[in-house]
Amino acid sequence: MPSIMEMSPQEIVEEASKGRLKVAVVGCGWMGLPTALLFAEAGVKVIGVVKDEDEAEKLNRGESTIAEPGVEELLRKHLGSGAFKATTDTKTATAQTDASLIIVPTLVGKGKRPDYSAVIDACRGIGRGLRRGCLVILESTVGPGITEELVKPELEAYSGLKAGKDFGLAYSPIRASAGTVLRDLASYPRIVAGIDERSFEKAAALLSLIVKGGIIKVRDLKTAEAVKLFENIYRDVNIALANQLALFCEAAGIDVAEAFNAANTQPHCHLHKPGVGVGGHCLPSNPYFLLERARKLKVNLDLVRLARRINDSMPMHTIRLITAALRSCGKTLKGSHVAVLGASFKEDIKEARYSPSIQIAEKLMRRGVKVTLYDPYFASHELNVPGVKVADSIDDCVRGADCVLIAVAHSAFKQLDIARLAKLVNMPAALVDGKQVVKPEEARKVGFLYAGVGRGLLVA
C-alpha cells in the first residue's frame, strides 16, 4: 500500500473503507477519545495513545475515561471489532500507522503563559517513530504560529525528516463542546490548513472520514490556529459583557432576566446569561494563547484581557452576595453552613474542570464556612474537594444550611421543590441564585431571603 501522502483523496477514503488505513491518536481525553472512536466507526484501525498504563488498561477493558454520552458504547464496540486499542507507546504507535493526530491538552502556567509541554512531548514521541510519507495533524488549541515555530521543529529534530518534503503537516482545531462531542465533531464544519497544498489535501481527505459538516480551507496554519481562539474569545467576551451588565443591574435595582429577555427580542441582540463564573477547559485558558502572541507582536488586546478579569471575578462576587444575604438573615459568613448545588462547569453535563462553583466552595471553606456540595451528575466519591462534604442527595446537601447557592442551571434544579427545601434549611436562610433558576417571589413566599447574580439582594 502506498503512503498516505502518495494517495489521492479518493484512495484515502477507499483504503479506510477496506480497513487498511491506520491512525494514531495521541491524547485520548475529552476530545481525543471521541475522535479516535469516530475514525474506528469509519473503518480506520486506530491506536489511541495515553500517558499512563492505568488509563490504557481501563480503555482496553472497555471503560471510558470521560463521561461523554455515547463514548463508552463506541469504545466497547470497536474494542470488540479490533478497530481500536490503547497504548502508552507513542513511538511504536506512530511507526505502525499512516497518520498521527495530536489531541493533547494545552494549559496556562505561571504568569498566565501558555504551557505547551504536552504538545512538545507528543511531538517528540511521534518524531521518534515517524516514517517518510506519513501525515501529522495537530488538533490541540494553540496560539498562532505554534505549529510552524514549535511543532514542526520538534518533529523534524526527532525524526530527521523534513515537513512538506518527507512528511505532511497540518492543523485542524477541534470544534466541540462537552456533552455533545460526538455530534459536534461529525456535524460542525472543520477548519483545515496545511504546511503546503499536499498536506492540506491529505488532511482534508482524512478528516472528511468523520466530518460530515464539510471542510473549510484557510490559507495558512496560523490562520487556522487563530480561528479556534477567535471563536472561544468571542464567547468569553460576550459572557463578560453579560456579567458586567448584571452587576449594573444589581446596583440599579433592575431584574437582569427581565431586561435581557426584553433586549433579546431585538433580532440583532443576543445577550448571554450571566452567572457565577466561566469554567471548562477552553475559555479560562484559550484567550491567553492569543494574548501571548499579541504581547510578542506588541498589539494591544485590552478587551480580551478585561473579559478574562471580569469572568474570573464572578466567584468572589457570588461570595459577596452570599455574605450580604447571610447578614440580612442575622448571620455571619464565618461559621455558617452554605450548601452549593452544582459542580459541573455548565448545565446538564458531567464535567467539573475549572468549575467556578468548586472555586466558590473552596474559597468559602477557607473562610471558615461549612460547605456541602451536590451535583446530580456525580456520585459523591467522584468529587474530591478538600474540606468540602460532597452529598449524595439534595436533601443531605441542604439540611441545616444557612444559605443555599444554586451555582449551575441543571435541569434537575429547575424543578426544585423550593417549599420542601425551606423545611430542611436552618431558617432564617438565604437562597442565592447564580443562574436565574428560581423565581424570586417563589423563594420569598416560602420564607427564603433571595439574592441573585444580576438581581442583587431582595429584602423588601
Buried (B, 14 or more C-beta within 10 A) or exposed (E): EEBBBEBEEEBBBEBBEEEEBBBBBBBBBBBBBBBBBBBBBBBBBBBBBBBEEEBBEBBBEBEBBBBBBBBBEBBBBBBEEEBBBBBBBBBBBBBBBBBBBBBBBBEBEEEBEBBBEBBBBBBBBBBBBBBEBBBBBBBBBBBBBBBBEBBBEBBBEBBEBEBBEBBBBBBBBBBBBBBBBBBBBBBBEBBBBBBEEBBBBBBBBBBBBBBEEEBBBBEBBBBBBBBBBEBBBEBBBBBBBBBBBBBEBBEEEBBBBEBBEEEEEEEEEEBBBBBBBBBBBBBBBBBBBBBBBBEEEEEEBEEBBEBBEBBBBBBBBBBEBBBBBBBBBEBEBEEBBBBBBBBBBBBEBBBBBBBBBBBBBBBBBEBEBBBBBBBBBBEBEEBEBEEBBBBEEBEBBBBEBBBBBBBBBBEBBEEBEBEEBBEBBBEBBBBBBBBBBBEBEBBBEBBBBBBBBBBBBBEE
